[in-house]
Amino acid sequence: MWRVKSLDAILATAEKKSLHRSLGPIQLTLLGIGAIIGTGIFVLTASAAQKAGPGMMISFVIAGAVCAVAALCYSELASMAPVSGSAYTYTYAVMGELLAWTVGWALILEYAVAASAVSVGWSGYVLGLIEQGLGFDFPDLLSAGPTWSMNGFIPTPDFSAGIVNIPAIVVALLVTALLMVGTTESARVNAILVAIKVVALTVFIVITLPVIKSANLSPFAPNGLFGQYSGMGIVGAAASIFFAYVGFDAVSTAAEETKNPQRNVPIGLIGSLAICTVFYLLVALGAAGAIGAQPVLGAAGEAVQPGSPAFVAACALPANAEMLVCSNEALAHVLRVVGHPQIGNALGTAALLALPSVILMMIFGQTRIFFVMARDGLLPEGLTKIHPKWKTPYIVTAATGIAVAIAGALFPVGQLADISNSGTLFAFFMVSIAVLVLRVKDPNRRRPFRTPLIWVFAPLSAFGCAFLFWNLPHDAKMVLPIWGGIGLLIYFAYGYRKSHLGRGVVEVHEADGDVPPPPVPPIR
């Protein structure tokens, strides 16, 4: 289980493909901006405000800083092994099969739950348009899933706020159907959607900044730096909105197609993260300053987690109906409150158009992780069976889509984002360790991009990922070891015995014409 898949064997695949170096620093920066700006800022602003109040602006800076150092580590490995599998492949090449399995299993959790979170976020905006724009009162019990709390180790649902999120199910299944029949997203359409999102956020900033009231920003950090319990406060909000940044891997994975990567990759990474952080700060400032971003309190005056039963009860009070933290479509809600309902509806429409493409790439990304793990023999190859007519991996795509729809139907967006972050942070932690291990084990290997100050940035990245993971809500932290335990049972029952590496089977996966191309990095 400690067997390592040779990096030379992995690179042999990549060397069969010629990657033309054409991207400069400006193109890389724009690529990063397009990939980063997405679901997180449209959907998680309200959740971040409930945890940190106006202090969520500091949360965006903390999350962006951790992403920056993680991105530098990620880029070195991405440039050395520009093949499918992301952190799973890198870990396999450096730290062995068992740890690679745990990372791949965590990535499956990340992609699936992230797709569910985006589905719920899309649901919030479509319901806002239905109710505010069309005047139709959608049934509350069918517009949200139950709230959940942990009774020991047993999750307990509360159906007072809702039973099932119908719009989230619909969008997840529609996107899954598109993927099964082979519909993909063109670069031109993707560019248009990116432009729509950037314009929408720019309009939001232009409208809200002039109406900021300083009184709305006080108290700035009502729950303090860490909050009364795990997952709250400025740092807890940073752990949640980490979700809003991780599209940076669009820049990392483009290292092999970059002119002078040693210079241009850091420019693209830091540049895109810096610009997006400024965007996020201005959006957070506009939202908080325009209508306030103070958290609602429980019945006893205590701080409550977003999505919890106590939070839902507080938001049901008439006095809290207009509060930012209680909105499922935060940015559109702010524009309506400050007197621009039509522009708010237009922003909701922008989110409505752009977010399904994100769900598509998330589900597609998970199927690719499944493919790579199955082709390594760690999962049954039957999962990747190709449909004779559609030429797509319909079994694994359908199973993924159904799982995404179920999670989106039953969980609130904030809890889903936190669970997704737990898998992401674990994978990035392993990448930070792997880049250090490879520097020691194979210091002379060619590295098109070398992480600067590696013995500073890699430990900072590992510590930052562990620090944010520790500050996730308790329930989200518990999901990862439970999910990991299930994964280990599968590995020792199947993957350990069937592993192609263990059996001496050598394959070049990317030479298989039935395998879909690597996914465009997720736009969050």
N, C-alpha and C positions, 0 to 999 in steps of 0.2 A: 504493500500500500504506500510505501515511500518511493516507489519507482518513479523516475523522472523521464518525461518525454523530451528527447534531445532537442535543444533549440535549433541545432543544425537540420534536423529532420523537418521541423516546422518551417524553417527558412527555405528549405528546398522547394516547398510549395510556392512560397512568395516569389522566389527567383524565376519561376516559370512565367511570371507575369511582369511585364515591363511597366513601371509606374513613371509617368512623365512628370518631371518636376516643373510645375508651372505657377504655383501659388506664391504670391508675395505677401508681405505683412498686411497690406490693406485688405486683400481678399480673405486672408485668414481671420482678420478681426471681424469683417462683415459676416463671414461664415459663423463665427462664434456668437455674434449678437443675434443672428437669426435663430440659432439653435437654443440659446439660453432663454430669450424672452418668450414666454408662453404661459402655460397653465398656472405655474406657481404664483405669478403676480396677479393674474386674473382671479384666481380661486382662493389662495391661502392668505390674502391680506386680512380678512376678517378673523381667521383662526389665529394669526400672529398677533393681532390687536388684542384678542381675548387673553393671550398669554403675557403680553408685554406692554399693552397700551401704546402710546406714542413712541415708547422706547423700542418698538419694532424696527425703527430706523437703524439703531445700533445692531440689532439682530441681523439685518441684511449685510452689514459690514463684516460681522463675525463669520457668517456663513460664506461670504465671498472670499474672505481671507483663507479659510480652510480649503475651499475649492482651488484657490490659486496654487497653494503648495502641493496639493494632491495632483493637480493637473500637470505640474512639472515632472513629477515622478511617473505619472501615467504616460507622458509623452515619450520618455526615454524607452520604455518597453514597447510602446506602440510603434516607434520608429525601427526598433530591432526586429520585431515580429509582426509585420503588417498583414496579418491574416485574421480569419474569423475567430470568434470566441472571447474577445476582450480579456478581462481580468482572469477568466478561467484558463485561457491558453497560456497567459504569462505565468500563472501560478504552477501550471502543469510543467512548464519548462524549467522552473527554478526550484520549487519547493516540494514537488512530488504529487502523486495521484490523489492521495487522501485529501490533502488541503485543496487541491484543484477541484475535487468533487464538492467540498463544502462551499467554495467560492461560486462554482457554477450553480449549485443548488440555491445559494443566496441570490444570485442574479435572476434566477427563475422567479423567486419571490418578488424581487425588485420590479421586474418588468410587468408581471401580472397585476400586482397590487397598484403599481403606478397607473396602469391602464384603467383599473377600477376607479382610482381617484379622479382621473380626468373625466371618466364617464359621469361621475357624480357632480363634478364641477360643471360639465356641459348641461346636466340636468337643471342645475340652479339657474343658469342663464336662460334656458329655453322656457322654464316655468315663469321666470320673471317677464319674459316677452309675452307669454300667453296671458298672464294675469294683469300686467301693467299696460301692455300694448293693445291686447285684444279684449280685455275686460272679462275674460272667462275665468271663473273660479275653479281651479283644478283641485280635486279632493286631496286634503292634507294627508290622509292615511296612505295615499298612493303616490305621494311626491317625495317621501323620505322613508328610509329604513328605520328600524328600531335603534334606540341608544343602548350602549353596552357598558357593563361594569363587571369587574372581576370579583367573584365570590370565592375567595381562595384561589384555586387554579381553574375554576370553572367560569367561563364567560356567561353572564346572565343578561338576557335582552329585556328592554322596557319598551312596550309597544304604544305608549301613550302619545308619542310624537308622530308615529307613522308605522306602517307595516312593511311596505315595500316601495322602492323607488322605481316606478315604471319607466320614466324616460331614460334612466341610466341603463336599464335592461335593453331597451329598444336600440339605443345608439351602439351599445357593445355588440349586440347580435347582428346589427346591420353592417358594422365594420368587419366583423368576423366573416359574414357572408361574402363581402367584397373580396376579402383576402383569399377565401376558399376558391372563388372562381377566377382569381388571378389578376384582379384589378390592382394596379400599383400607382404610385404618385409620381408625376413628372416633376423634374427640377423647376420648370417654369411655373407650374401651379403652386409648388412649395414656395417659390420666391414671391409670388403674389400674396399668399397667405401670410408670409413673414412681413411683407410691407403693410398689409392690413393691420396686423397686430401693433407694429411700431407706430403707425399713424394714429391708431386708436389711443394708445398710451400717451402719445404726444398731445393729442387734443385734450385728454383728461388733465394732463399737467397744466396746459395753458388755461383751462377753465378754472381749475381749483386753486392754483397758487394765489391769484389776486383776492380770493375770498377767505384766506386763512385768518383765523382769529387766535391770538396767542393764548387766550383762556382755554381753548380746546386742547392745548398741548400740556396742560397741567392737571394733575401730576404727570410727569413725563414717564416715570417707571413705577406704576402703582403696585406691581408685584415684585419689584426689586430686580436684582441681577439673576438670582436663581429661583425665586419664588418659595412658597411655603412647602412645596413638595415637588418631586421629579416631574419635569416636563413643563414647568411654568417659569415665568420671569423672562428676562431678555435672552438668557442663554437657552432656555427651553424653546423659545420662539425661533432662535437661530437653528436649533436642531431640526425643527419642523420645516422651516423655509429653505433648508439645504436643498430640498426638492426643487426649488425654483432655479437652481444654478447648474445642475449637473449635465445640462446639454453641452458643457464645455468639451466633452469628449469628441465633439465634431472637429475641434481644432486638433486635439491630440491624435486622433486617428488619421489626420491628413498629413502627418509629418513626412511620410514617404513621398508625397506629391508636392513638397514645398521646396522652393529654391532657398538655398542656404538655411537649412532648418535650425542650425545652432543659433542663429540670430533671429529668424523670423517666427519660429514657433513660440518663444517666450513673448515676443511682441504681440502675436495674435492672441495668446492665452491671456496675458495680463491686460492687454488693451480691451479685449471683449469683456472680460470680467469687470474691469474698471468702469467701462461705459455702461454696462448693465447695472452695476451697483449704483451708479449715479441715477440711472433711470428709476431703479427701484426706490431709492431714497426720495426722489422727487414725487413719485407716486404715493409713497407712504406719507410723506409730509403733506401732500395735497389732500389725501383722504382724511388723515387725522386732524389737520388744521381746519378743514372745511366744515366737518360735522362732528368732530371728536372721535376718539378711538379708545375710550375708557371701557374696561371689561365690565360685564355684568357680574353680580354677586349672588351667591346662593342664599337660601332662606335665612340662614344664620349670619349672613354678612361675610361668608368665607369665599375665597377664590375658588373658581370651578373650572375644570377642563372643558375646552370646546368639544361639543359632541356628547358630553356626559348627560345623564338624566337631569341633574341639577341645573345644568346650563340650559337645556331645552325648556325646563320649567321657568327659569328666569326670563328667557326670551319670549315666553308666552304671555308675560305680563304686559298690559297695554302701555305702561310707562316706558318699556324697553323696545317697543315695536320698531322705532325708527333708528335704533342704534346700529352703528356699523358692524359690530361684532355679531349681530344676529342675522345679518343678511347672507343669503346664499349666492348673491351676485354683487359683491361688495362695490366694485367700481361703478357699475351702472346705477346702483342704489345711491351712491354719493352724488352723481350728476342729477338724479331725479330730485333729491332732497334740496340741492342748491338752486333748483329752478330751471333745469334743462332736461325735462323728461324725454324729449325726442332724441336728443344727443345720447342720453343714457340708453334709450332703446337701440340706437345705432351701435353703440359700443357693445351692447348685449348681442346684437346681430353679428358683429365682428368676431366675438368669442364663439358664437354659435357656428360660424363658418370654419374657424381655424382649429378648434379643439378636436373634431373627429379625426383630422389627419394625424394628430398626436397619438390618439388611441390606436390608429392603424399601425404606426411605427412601433409602438410599445408591444402590441401583440406580435407583430412581425419579428421584432427583436427577440422575443422569448422563443419563438419557433426556431430561430437561428441558433440560440443557445442549446435548445433541445437537439437540433441537428448535429451540432459539433460533439455533444456529449454522447449521443447515440452512435455516431460514426466512430467514436473512440471505443465503443463497446460498453460504455458505462450505463447506458439505458437501452431497452429493447429497440432494435432497428425497425421493428414493425411500426413504431410510433411515427416514423418518417416516411411511411408509404406514400407514394405519389399517385394522385388521381389520374386515371388514364386519359380523361378528356381535358381537365383543367390544368394538369401538370403542376399541381401545388400539393404540399403536404397537408392534405385535408383532415386527416385524423387528429394530428396534434394541434392544428389550427382550430378545429371545432372544439376540442377539449379545452384549449386555452380560452377561447371566447366564452364558453359556457361558465368556466370558473370566474372569468372577469365579470360577467353579467351577474352572477350570484353575489360576489363580493360587493359590486356596485349597488346591488339592490338592497343590501342588508347593513351597510356600514356608512357612517358619515365621512365626508371628504378629509377632515383633519386627521382622523384615526387612520385612514388608509394611507395618507401621505407619510405619517409617522412610521407605519409598518414598512412601507417601501424604503424609507430612509434607513431603517435598521439594516436591511440587506445591502443597500448601496454603501453605507459607511463601512460595513464589514469588508466588502470587496475592495474598497479603496484603501483600507488599512492593510490588507494583504498585499496590494500592489506596492505600497510604500515600503513594506518589509522586503518584498521580492527584489526591488530595484537595488537595495543595499546588499542583499545576499549575492546577487549576480555580479555586483561590482567586486566583491571579494573572491567569488569562485572563478570568475572569468573576466579579469580586468582588461585584457587585451582585445576583447571582441569589438568589432566595428560597431560604433554607435552613431548613427546619423544625427541624433540629438542626444546630448549629454546634459543631464540635470545639473545646473550650476549649484555650487555649494551643497553637494549631495548629502554630506554628513550633518548639515544643518536643516535643509528643507525636508528630507525624507523623514527624520525623526519628528520634525514639527508636523508633517502631514499625518503620520501615524498617531501622534498624540492628539492632534486636532480631531481626527475621525473618532478616536476612542472617547475623547472628551464630549463630543456632541452626542455620540451614542449613549453615553452614561446619562446625559441630560434629556433624553427622550422620555416620554411618559412610561411608567412602569409596565403597562399593558403591552406597549409596542416593543419594549426591550424583551419581554417574555416570549413574544412571538418567534424571535430569531432562534433561541435555543430549542424551542419546541419544534419548529420547522426543521432546524438542523438535525435534531434527534431522529425525526422521521426520515430525513435524507440518509443518515448513517445506517439506519436499518435497511433501507433499500440498497445502499452501496454494498454492505457486507452480505446481503442476501443474494444480490445479483451482480453489481458492477465489479466487485473484486474478482469474482470468478470469470466473468465474461470479458474483462478488459482486453482490448486488442494489444495493448502494450505488454500486458502480462503474458499473453499467449504468443507474443512475437509476431503479430500481424502488423504489417506496415501499409498504410494507405495514404493517398494524397486526396484529401476530401474535395478540395476546390476544383479538381479535374473532372468531377462528376457533373455532367450537364444538367442533371435533374435538381441539383441543389440551388436554391435561390441565391442571388447575390447578397453580400452583406448589407444589412439595413442602413439607411440613412440614420445618423445618430438622432435619438429622440429629441423633439422640440418641446420643452417644458415651460 
